[in-house]
Amino acid sequence: GLSDTQFDGRGNYTFGLTEQSMFHEIDQDKIDRVRGFDITVVTTARTDDEGRALLKALGFPFRSAETAK
């Protein structure tokens, strides 16, 4: 699951992907090198707790506190 510590204090969430090959739309033969990137989900939430609740409701798989240890 995703870490739930990547909120920015205003309900927005950023996470990183280590490589682009997980997207099957990308032609693997045209990848000249592995590239990672960050994705930021901007929400209308005002707090991290509101943002977390929204993203959980949308199906984001956050790690539980026990799993993160």
N, CA, C and O atoms as a CHARMM CRD file, in Angstrom:
* protein
*
  276
    1    1 GLY  N      0.81000  -1.19700   0.00000 PROA 1      0.00000
    2    1 GLY  CA     0.00000   0.00000   0.00000 PROA 1      0.00000
    3    1 GLY  C      0.84800   1.25200   0.00000 PROA 1      0.00000
    4    1 GLY  O      2.07200   1.19900   0.12000 PROA 1      0.00000
    5    2 LEU  N      0.18000   2.36700  -0.13600 PROA 2      0.00000
    6    2 LEU  CA     0.82900   3.67600  -0.16000 PROA 2      0.00000
    7    2 LEU  C      1.04200   4.20400   1.25100 PROA 2      0.00000
    8    2 LEU  O      0.24600   3.93400   2.15100 PROA 2      0.00000
    9    3 SER  N      2.10800   4.95000   1.43600 PROA 3      0.00000
   10    3 SER  CA     2.35900   5.61500   2.71400 PROA 3      0.00000
   11    3 SER  C      1.34300   6.74000   2.88700 PROA 3      0.00000
   12    3 SER  O      1.03100   7.44700   1.93000 PROA 3      0.00000
   13    4 ASP  N      0.82900   6.90700   4.09500 PROA 4      0.00000
   14    4 ASP  CA    -0.11700   8.00600   4.30300 PROA 4      0.00000
   15    4 ASP  C      0.57000   9.22000   4.92600 PROA 4      0.00000
   16    4 ASP  O     -0.09400  10.08200   5.50200 PROA 4      0.00000
   17    5 THR  N      1.89500   9.28800   4.81100 PROA 5      0.00000
   18    5 THR  CA     2.63800  10.42000   5.36600 PROA 5      0.00000
   19    5 THR  C      3.03200  11.44600   4.31100 PROA 5      0.00000
   20    5 THR  O      3.75000  12.39500   4.62600 PROA 5      0.00000
   21    6 GLN  N      2.58900  11.28600   3.08300 PROA 6      0.00000
   22    6 GLN  CA     3.01200  12.15600   1.99400 PROA 6      0.00000
   23    6 GLN  C      2.03900  13.30300   1.71500 PROA 6      0.00000
   24    6 GLN  O      2.06200  13.88000   0.62800 PROA 6      0.00000
   25    7 PHE  N      1.20200  13.63200   2.66800 PROA 7      0.00000
   26    7 PHE  CA     0.29400  14.76800   2.50700 PROA 7      0.00000
   27    7 PHE  C      1.05100  16.05800   2.79700 PROA 7      0.00000
   28    7 PHE  O      2.03300  16.05600   3.53800 PROA 7      0.00000
   29    8 ASP  N      0.59200  17.15000   2.21400 PROA 8      0.00000
   30    8 ASP  CA     1.31500  18.41900   2.31100 PROA 8      0.00000
   31    8 ASP  C      0.79000  19.37900   3.37800 PROA 8      0.00000
   32    8 ASP  O      1.24600  20.52100   3.45100 PROA 8      0.00000
   33    9 GLY  N     -0.14800  18.94400   4.19700 PROA 9      0.00000
   34    9 GLY  CA    -0.71200  19.83000   5.20800 PROA 9      0.00000
   35    9 GLY  C     -1.98700  20.51600   4.75900 PROA 9      0.00000
   36    9 GLY  O     -2.67300  21.14900   5.56200 PROA 9      0.00000
   37   10 ARG  N     -2.30800  20.39300   3.47100 PROA 10     0.00000
   38   10 ARG  CA    -3.51000  21.01400   2.90700 PROA 10     0.00000
   39   10 ARG  C     -4.40100  20.00700   2.19500 PROA 10     0.00000
   40   10 ARG  O     -5.27900  20.38800   1.42100 PROA 10     0.00000
   41   11 GLY  N     -4.17400  18.71600   2.45800 PROA 11     0.00000
   42   11 GLY  CA    -5.03100  17.68100   1.89200 PROA 11     0.00000
   43   11 GLY  C     -4.61500  17.15200   0.54000 PROA 11     0.00000
   44   11 GLY  O     -5.30600  16.30600  -0.02800 PROA 11     0.00000
   45   12 ASN  N     -3.48800  17.63400   0.00400 PROA 12     0.00000
   46   12 ASN  CA    -2.98200  17.14400  -1.27600 PROA 12     0.00000
   47   12 ASN  C     -1.97300  16.03100  -1.01700 PROA 12     0.00000
   48   12 ASN  O     -1.29500  16.02600   0.01100 PROA 12     0.00000
   49   13 TYR  N     -1.87600  15.09100  -1.95200 PROA 13     0.00000
   50   13 TYR  CA    -1.04800  13.90500  -1.73900 PROA 13     0.00000
   51   13 TYR  C     -0.08700  13.70800  -2.90300 PROA 13     0.00000
   52   13 TYR  O     -0.49000  13.79100  -4.06300 PROA 13     0.00000
   53   14 THR  N      1.18300  13.44700  -2.59800 PROA 14     0.00000
   54   14 THR  CA     2.20200  13.19600  -3.61300 PROA 14     0.00000
   55   14 THR  C      2.84200  11.83700  -3.36800 PROA 14     0.00000
   56   14 THR  O      3.18300  11.48900  -2.23800 PROA 14     0.00000
   57   15 PHE  N      3.00000  11.07900  -4.44100 PROA 15     0.00000
   58   15 PHE  CA     3.71800   9.81000  -4.34600 PROA 15     0.00000
   59   15 PHE  C      4.57400   9.63600  -5.58900 PROA 15     0.00000
   60   15 PHE  O      4.29900  10.23100  -6.63100 PROA 15     0.00000
   61   16 GLY  N      5.61100   8.82100  -5.47500 PROA 16     0.00000
   62   16 GLY  CA     6.53700   8.62000  -6.57700 PROA 16     0.00000
   63   16 GLY  C      6.46400   7.21800  -7.14000 PROA 16     0.00000
   64   16 GLY  O      6.17200   6.25600  -6.43000 PROA 16     0.00000
   65   17 LEU  N      6.73400   7.12400  -8.42100 PROA 17     0.00000
   66   17 LEU  CA     6.85000   5.83400  -9.10400 PROA 17     0.00000
   67   17 LEU  C      8.28600   5.71000  -9.59200 PROA 17     0.00000
   68   17 LEU  O      8.85900   6.67600 -10.09600 PROA 17     0.00000
   69   18 THR  N      8.86200   4.53700  -9.44600 PROA 18     0.00000
   70   18 THR  CA    10.27200   4.36100  -9.78800 PROA 18     0.00000
   71   18 THR  C     10.52500   4.16200 -11.27500 PROA 18     0.00000
   72   18 THR  O     11.63900   4.38400 -11.75000 PROA 18     0.00000
   73   19 GLU  N      9.50600   3.74900 -12.00800 PROA 19     0.00000
   74   19 GLU  CA     9.70200   3.56800 -13.44400 PROA 19     0.00000
   75   19 GLU  C      8.38000   3.65700 -14.19500 PROA 19     0.00000
   76   19 GLU  O      7.30700   3.42100 -13.63800 PROA 19     0.00000
   77   20 GLN  N      8.48700   4.00200 -15.46900 PROA 20     0.00000
   78   20 GLN  CA     7.30300   4.20800 -16.29300 PROA 20     0.00000
   79   20 GLN  C      6.78400   2.92800 -16.93200 PROA 20     0.00000
   80   20 GLN  O      5.71000   2.94300 -17.53500 PROA 20     0.00000
   81   21 SER  N      7.50000   1.83600 -16.82000 PROA 21     0.00000
   82   21 SER  CA     7.11600   0.61200 -17.53400 PROA 21     0.00000
   83   21 SER  C      5.85400  -0.04100 -16.98200 PROA 21     0.00000
   84   21 SER  O      5.31400  -0.95300 -17.60900 PROA 21     0.00000
   85   22 MET  N      5.37400   0.40300 -15.82500 PROA 22     0.00000
   86   22 MET  CA     4.13900  -0.17900 -15.28200 PROA 22     0.00000
   87   22 MET  C      2.90900   0.24300 -16.09200 PROA 22     0.00000
   88   22 MET  O      1.83900  -0.34800 -15.95100 PROA 22     0.00000
   89   23 PHE  N      3.06300   1.26300 -16.93600 PROA 23     0.00000
   90   23 PHE  CA     1.96700   1.68800 -17.79700 PROA 23     0.00000
   91   23 PHE  C      2.06700   0.92600 -19.11800 PROA 23     0.00000
   92   23 PHE  O      2.99500   1.13700 -19.90000 PROA 23     0.00000
   93   24 HSD  N      1.12100   0.05600 -19.35000 PROA 24     0.00000
   94   24 HSD  CA     1.17800  -0.82000 -20.52300 PROA 24     0.00000
   95   24 HSD  C      0.99100  -0.05800 -21.83300 PROA 24     0.00000
   96   24 HSD  O      1.28500  -0.59000 -22.90400 PROA 24     0.00000
   97   25 GLU  N      0.50700   1.17700 -21.76000 PROA 25     0.00000
   98   25 GLU  CA     0.34800   1.98600 -22.96800 PROA 25     0.00000
   99   25 GLU  C      1.69800   2.42600 -23.54000 PROA 25     0.00000
  100   25 GLU  O      1.78700   2.80100 -24.70800 PROA 25     0.00000
  101   26 ILE  N      2.72500   2.38000 -22.73000 PROA 26     0.00000
  102   26 ILE  CA     4.05500   2.78600 -23.17700 PROA 26     0.00000
  103   26 ILE  C      4.72300   1.60900 -23.88100 PROA 26     0.00000
  104   26 ILE  O      4.81800   0.51100 -23.33400 PROA 26     0.00000
  105   27 ASP  N      5.18100   1.85800 -25.09600 PROA 27     0.00000
  106   27 ASP  CA     5.86700   0.82700 -25.87700 PROA 27     0.00000
  107   27 ASP  C      7.21500   0.52600 -25.21900 PROA 27     0.00000
  108   27 ASP  O      8.10400   1.37700 -25.20000 PROA 27     0.00000
  109   28 GLN  N      7.36000  -0.67400 -24.68800 PROA 28     0.00000
  110   28 GLN  CA     8.57600  -1.06200 -23.97000 PROA 28     0.00000
  111   28 GLN  C      9.82600  -0.96000 -24.84500 PROA 28     0.00000
  112   28 GLN  O     10.91700  -0.70100 -24.33700 PROA 28     0.00000
  113   29 ASP  N      9.67300  -1.16000 -26.15000 PROA 29     0.00000
  114   29 ASP  CA    10.81600  -1.09900 -27.05800 PROA 29     0.00000
  115   29 ASP  C     11.32900   0.32200 -27.24900 PROA 29     0.00000
  116   29 ASP  O     12.45100   0.51500 -27.71800 PROA 29     0.00000
  117   30 LYS  N     10.52500   1.31600 -26.89300 PROA 30     0.00000
  118   30 LYS  CA    10.93600   2.70700 -27.07200 PROA 30     0.00000
  119   30 LYS  C     11.49900   3.33200 -25.79500 PROA 30     0.00000
  120   30 LYS  O     11.84900   4.51200 -25.78100 PROA 30     0.00000
  121   31 ILE  N     11.58500   2.54700 -24.73300 PROA 31     0.00000
  122   31 ILE  CA    12.15400   3.06200 -23.48600 PROA 31     0.00000
  123   31 ILE  C     13.67100   2.98200 -23.58300 PROA 31     0.00000
  124   31 ILE  O     14.23700   1.89000 -23.64300 PROA 31     0.00000
  125   32 ASP  N     14.33700   4.15000 -23.60000 PROA 32     0.00000
  126   32 ASP  CA    15.79400   4.16300 -23.70400 PROA 32     0.00000
  127   32 ASP  C     16.47200   4.10600 -22.33800 PROA 32     0.00000
  128   32 ASP  O     17.63600   3.71900 -22.23800 PROA 32     0.00000
  129   33 ARG  N     15.74300   4.49100 -21.28000 PROA 33     0.00000
  130   33 ARG  CA    16.24900   4.36900 -19.91500 PROA 33     0.00000
  131   33 ARG  C     15.06800   4.44100 -18.95700 PROA 33     0.00000
  132   33 ARG  O     14.00500   4.95900 -19.30100 PROA 33     0.00000
  133   34 VAL  N     15.26200   3.92500 -17.77300 PROA 34     0.00000
  134   34 VAL  CA    14.20700   3.92700 -16.76500 PROA 34     0.00000
  135   34 VAL  C     14.06400   5.33600 -16.20600 PROA 34     0.00000
  136   34 VAL  O     15.05200   5.97800 -15.84800 PROA 34     0.00000
  137   35 ARG  N     12.82800   5.80700 -16.13600 PROA 35     0.00000
  138   35 ARG  CA    12.55700   7.13600 -15.59600 PROA 35     0.00000
  139   35 ARG  C     11.50000   7.02300 -14.50800 PROA 35     0.00000
  140   35 ARG  O     10.45300   6.40500 -14.70500 PROA 35     0.00000
  141   36 GLY  N     11.77700   7.60800 -13.39100 PROA 36     0.00000
  142   36 GLY  CA    10.79300   7.69300 -12.32500 PROA 36     0.00000
  143   36 GLY  C     10.10400   9.04500 -12.37300 PROA 36     0.00000
  144   36 GLY  O     10.56700   9.96600 -13.04600 PROA 36     0.00000
  145   37 PHE  N      9.01100   9.15800 -11.66400 PROA 37     0.00000
  146   37 PHE  CA     8.31400  10.44200 -11.63300 PROA 37     0.00000
  147   37 PHE  C      7.40300  10.51500 -10.42200 PROA 37     0.00000
  148   37 PHE  O      7.06200   9.49900  -9.81500 PROA 37     0.00000
  149   38 ASP  N      7.01800  11.73100 -10.08500 PROA 38     0.00000
  150   38 ASP  CA     6.11000  11.97900  -8.96700 PROA 38     0.00000
  151   38 ASP  C      4.73700  12.34500  -9.49700 PROA 38     0.00000
  152   38 ASP  O      4.60600  12.96700 -10.55100 PROA 38     0.00000
  153   39 ILE  N      3.72200  11.95400  -8.75500 PROA 39     0.00000
  154   39 ILE  CA     2.33700  12.29400  -9.06900 PROA 39     0.00000
  155   39 ILE  C      1.76600  13.01200  -7.85700 PROA 39     0.00000
  156   39 ILE  O      1.87000  12.52000  -6.73400 PROA 39     0.00000
  157   40 THR  N      1.16700  14.16500  -8.07800 PROA 40     0.00000
  158   40 THR  CA     0.50500  14.89600  -7.00100 PROA 40     0.00000
  159   40 THR  C     -0.98400  14.92600  -7.27700 PROA 40     0.00000
  160   40 THR  O     -1.41900  15.34300  -8.35000 PROA 40     0.00000
  161   41 VAL  N     -1.76000  14.48400  -6.30600 PROA 41     0.00000
  162   41 VAL  CA    -3.21800  14.52400  -6.38700 PROA 41     0.00000
  163   41 VAL  C     -3.66300  15.73700  -5.58200 PROA 41     0.00000
  164   41 VAL  O     -3.52200  15.76600  -4.35900 PROA 41     0.00000
  165   42 VAL  N     -4.20000  16.73400  -6.27200 PROA 42     0.00000
  166   42 VAL  CA    -4.67400  17.95400  -5.62300 PROA 42     0.00000
  167   42 VAL  C     -6.15700  17.78900  -5.34000 PROA 42     0.00000
  168   42 VAL  O     -6.93800  17.48400  -6.24200 PROA 42     0.00000
  169   43 THR  N     -6.54300  17.99100  -4.08700 PROA 43     0.00000
  170   43 THR  CA    -7.93100  17.79500  -3.67800 PROA 43     0.00000
  171   43 THR  C     -8.53400  19.11300  -3.20200 PROA 43     0.00000
  172   43 THR  O     -7.83800  20.11900  -3.07200 PROA 43     0.00000
  173   44 THR  N     -9.82000  19.08900  -2.94800 PROA 44     0.00000
  174   44 THR  CA   -10.49800  20.25000  -2.36800 PROA 44     0.00000
  175   44 THR  C    -10.50200  20.18300  -0.84700 PROA 44     0.00000
  176   44 THR  O    -11.06700  21.05400  -0.18600 PROA 44     0.00000
  177   45 ALA  N     -9.87500  19.15600  -0.29400 PROA 45     0.00000
  178   45 ALA  CA    -9.80800  19.00500   1.16300 PROA 45     0.00000
  179   45 ALA  C     -9.00100  20.15600   1.75700 PROA 45     0.00000
  180   45 ALA  O     -8.12000  20.71900   1.10700 PROA 45     0.00000
  181   46 ARG  N     -9.32000  20.48900   2.99600 PROA 46     0.00000
  182   46 ARG  CA    -8.59700  21.57000   3.67100 PROA 46     0.00000
  183   46 ARG  C     -7.54600  21.05800   4.64100 PROA 46     0.00000
  184   46 ARG  O     -6.64600  21.79700   5.04000 PROA 46     0.00000
  185   47 THR  N     -7.66300  19.78800   5.02200 PROA 47     0.00000
  186   47 THR  CA    -6.70000  19.19900   5.95500 PROA 47     0.00000
  187   47 THR  C     -6.24100  17.84900   5.41800 PROA 47     0.00000
  188   47 THR  O     -6.86100  17.27200   4.52400 PROA 47     0.00000
  189   48 ASP  N     -5.14500  17.36200   5.97900 PROA 48     0.00000
  190   48 ASP  CA    -4.65200  16.03900   5.58200 PROA 48     0.00000
  191   48 ASP  C     -5.64800  14.94700   5.93000 PROA 48     0.00000
  192   48 ASP  O     -5.81800  13.99700   5.16500 PROA 48     0.00000
  193   49 ASP  N     -6.30800  15.07000   7.07400 PROA 49     0.00000
  194   49 ASP  CA    -7.30400  14.06000   7.46000 PROA 49     0.00000
  195   49 ASP  C     -8.45500  14.00700   6.46600 PROA 49     0.00000
  196   49 ASP  O     -8.92600  12.92500   6.11500 PROA 49     0.00000
  197   50 GLU  N     -8.91400  15.18100   6.00700 PROA 50     0.00000
  198   50 GLU  CA    -9.98000  15.21700   4.99400 PROA 50     0.00000
  199   50 GLU  C     -9.47800  14.62000   3.68100 PROA 50     0.00000
  200   50 GLU  O    -10.19200  13.85300   3.03500 PROA 50     0.00000
  201   51 GLY  N     -8.26400  14.96700   3.28700 PROA 51     0.00000
  202   51 GLY  CA    -7.68900  14.43100   2.05600 PROA 51     0.00000
  203   51 GLY  C     -7.51900  12.93100   2.11400 PROA 51     0.00000
  204   51 GLY  O     -7.80700  12.22900   1.14500 PROA 51     0.00000
  205   52 ARG  N     -7.04800  12.43300   3.25600 PROA 52     0.00000
  206   52 ARG  CA    -6.87200  10.98900   3.45000 PROA 52     0.00000
  207   52 ARG  C     -8.21400  10.27300   3.34000 PROA 52     0.00000
  208   52 ARG  O     -8.31600   9.23600   2.68500 PROA 52     0.00000
  209   53 ALA  N     -9.24600  10.82800   3.98200 PROA 53     0.00000
  210   53 ALA  CA   -10.58200  10.21600   3.92900 PROA 53     0.00000
  211   53 ALA  C    -11.10300  10.19500   2.49200 PROA 53     0.00000
  212   53 ALA  O    -11.68500   9.20100   2.05800 PROA 53     0.00000
  213   54 LEU  N    -10.89900  11.27700   1.75900 PROA 54     0.00000
  214   54 LEU  CA   -11.34500  11.34800   0.36700 PROA 54     0.00000
  215   54 LEU  C    -10.63800  10.29900  -0.48600 PROA 54     0.00000
  216   54 LEU  O    -11.28400   9.55600  -1.22500 PROA 54     0.00000
  217   55 LEU  N     -9.31300  10.24100  -0.38300 PROA 55     0.00000
  218   55 LEU  CA    -8.56500   9.29800  -1.21400 PROA 55     0.00000
  219   55 LEU  C     -8.85100   7.85000  -0.83300 PROA 55     0.00000
  220   55 LEU  O     -8.88300   6.98000  -1.70300 PROA 55     0.00000
  221   56 LYS  N     -9.06000   7.58000   0.45300 PROA 56     0.00000
  222   56 LYS  CA    -9.46700   6.22800   0.86500 PROA 56     0.00000
  223   56 LYS  C    -10.81500   5.87100   0.24900 PROA 56     0.00000
  224   56 LYS  O    -11.00800   4.74700  -0.21300 PROA 56     0.00000
  225   57 ALA  N    -11.75400   6.82700   0.23800 PROA 57     0.00000
  226   57 ALA  CA   -13.07700   6.58400  -0.34900 PROA 57     0.00000
  227   57 ALA  C    -12.97400   6.33200  -1.85600 PROA 57     0.00000
  228   57 ALA  O    -13.80300   5.62400  -2.42800 PROA 57     0.00000
  229   58 LEU  N    -11.95700   6.91100  -2.49000 PROA 58     0.00000
  230   58 LEU  CA   -11.74200   6.70100  -3.92300 PROA 58     0.00000
  231   58 LEU  C    -10.96300   5.41600  -4.21100 PROA 58     0.00000
  232   58 LEU  O    -10.75200   5.06800  -5.37300 PROA 58     0.00000
  233   59 GLY  N    -10.53400   4.70900  -3.15700 PROA 59     0.00000
  234   59 GLY  CA    -9.87500   3.42600  -3.34600 PROA 59     0.00000
  235   59 GLY  C     -8.35800   3.44200  -3.26500 PROA 59     0.00000
  236   59 GLY  O     -7.72400   2.44300  -3.60600 PROA 59     0.00000
  237   60 PHE  N     -7.75300   4.54500  -2.82600 PROA 60     0.00000
  238   60 PHE  CA    -6.30100   4.56000  -2.67000 PROA 60     0.00000
  239   60 PHE  C     -5.91500   3.56200  -1.57800 PROA 60     0.00000
  240   60 PHE  O     -6.47200   3.60600  -0.48100 PROA 60     0.00000
  241   61 PRO  N     -4.97600   2.67200  -1.86100 PROA 61     0.00000
  242   61 PRO  CA    -4.62900   1.61000  -0.90100 PROA 61     0.00000
  243   61 PRO  C     -3.54800   2.04700   0.09200 PROA 61     0.00000
  244   61 PRO  O     -2.37800   1.70300  -0.07500 PROA 61     0.00000
  245   62 PHE  N     -3.93000   2.79400   1.10800 PROA 62     0.00000
  246   62 PHE  CA    -2.96600   3.22300   2.11600 PROA 62     0.00000
  247   62 PHE  C     -2.61100   2.06800   3.03300 PROA 62     0.00000
  248   62 PHE  O     -3.45600   1.23200   3.35600 PROA 62     0.00000
  249   63 ARG  N     -1.34600   2.02800   3.45200 PROA 63     0.00000
  250   63 ARG  CA    -0.89500   1.02900   4.42100 PROA 63     0.00000
  251   63 ARG  C     -1.52000   1.32300   5.76900 PROA 63     0.00000
  252   63 ARG  O     -1.70900   2.48200   6.13800 PROA 63     0.00000
  253   64 SER  N     -1.83700   0.27700   6.49500 PROA 64     0.00000
  254   64 SER  CA    -2.32000   0.46100   7.86400 PROA 64     0.00000
  255   64 SER  C     -1.12400   0.75100   8.76100 PROA 64     0.00000
  256   64 SER  O      0.01600   0.50200   8.36900 PROA 64     0.00000
  257   65 ALA  N     -1.36600   1.26900   9.94800 PROA 65     0.00000
  258   65 ALA  CA    -0.28600   1.59700  10.88200 PROA 65     0.00000
  259   65 ALA  C      0.53800   0.36100  11.21600 PROA 65     0.00000
  260   65 ALA  O      1.75500   0.45900  11.37200 PROA 65     0.00000
  261   66 GLU  N     -0.10500  -0.80700  11.33000 PROA 66     0.00000
  262   66 GLU  CA     0.61300  -2.03700  11.64400 PROA 66     0.00000
  263   66 GLU  C      1.50900  -2.46700  10.48600 PROA 66     0.00000
  264   66 GLU  O      2.61000  -2.97200  10.70600 PROA 66     0.00000
  265   67 THR  N      1.04300  -2.27000   9.26000 PROA 67     0.00000
  266   67 THR  CA     1.80700  -2.67600   8.07800 PROA 67     0.00000
  267   67 THR  C      3.03300  -1.79600   7.88900 PROA 67     0.00000
  268   67 THR  O      4.07100  -2.26900   7.42600 PROA 67     0.00000
  269   68 ALA  N      2.92400  -0.51500   8.24400 PROA 68     0.00000
  270   68 ALA  CA     4.01200   0.43100   8.02400 PROA 68     0.00000
  271   68 ALA  C      5.20600   0.17400   8.93300 PROA 68     0.00000
  272   68 ALA  O      6.30700   0.64200   8.64400 PROA 68     0.00000
  273   69 LYS  N      5.01300  -0.56100  10.02500 PROA 69     0.00000
  274   69 LYS  CA     6.11300  -0.79300  10.98000 PROA 69     0.00000
  275   69 LYS  C      7.10800  -1.79800  10.48300 PROA 69     0.00000
  276   69 LYS  O      8.08300  -2.09500  11.17300 PROA 69     0.00000
